[in-house]
């Protein structure tokens, strides 16, 4: 029978363990620190506001382009 046992020191220094430990530390910091939470929520709110403003600007430009096309179509002489 081949029972391969990984030494504890190898397991604790593996990349997966360290990545999980770091992720857990970040989640704990976010969940327990009010100042970090406020900064995170402010950043999310600012980002969502900027995205909404960008969509509004794009929508306005689209409607302007539509109006220009309709105006140009109305100005063209009808071919009969």
N, C-alpha and C positions, 0 to 999 in steps of 0.2 A: 504494500500500500504506500502510495506516495502522498504524504501529508506535508504540503509546502506551507510553512508558516512565515508570514512576512514580519520581520522585526518591527517593533513599535517605532523605533527611531526612523526607519524608512517610511513608515506610514505617516507619521506626523510631519515629515518634511516634504511629502509629495505635493505636487502642484495642486491637486484637487482639494486636499485638506486645507492648504493655505488659502486657496480661493474661497472655499466655503467659510472659513474662519473670517476672512475679510468681509465677505458679503453679510455675514451675521453681525459683525461689528457695525457696519453701516446701517443696517436695518434697525439695530438696537439704538443707535445714535438718533436716527430719524424718529423713532417711536417714542423716545423718552426726553428729548431736548426741545423745549418749546421755541427757543430762539432759532434752532435749525429748521423746525417745522414752519415757522413764520416766514423765514427766508425762502424756503422751498415753495410754499404756497404763493408767495408774492411773485416769484420767478415764473411759476406756472400761469398765474393770472396775467402777468405782463405778456407772456408769450402768446396766450390765447387771444388777448386783446389785439396784439400785432397781427396775428393770423386773420382775425375777423376783419380788421381794417384793410388788410391786403385783399381779402375776398371782396369786400365792398368796392374797393378801387377797381378791381378787375371787372366786376359786374357793371360798374359805371362806364368803363371803357368799352365793354361789349355793347351796351345799349347805345353809346355814342356811335360806334361803328355801324350798328344796325340802322340808326337814324340817317347816317350819311349815305348808306346804300339806298335806303328808301327815297331820300331826297334826290340822289343822282338818277334813280330809276324814273322819278316823276319829271325830271328835267329833260330826259331823252325824248326826242320827237318819235312819235309812233310811226312805224314803218307799215304802210298800207299798200 
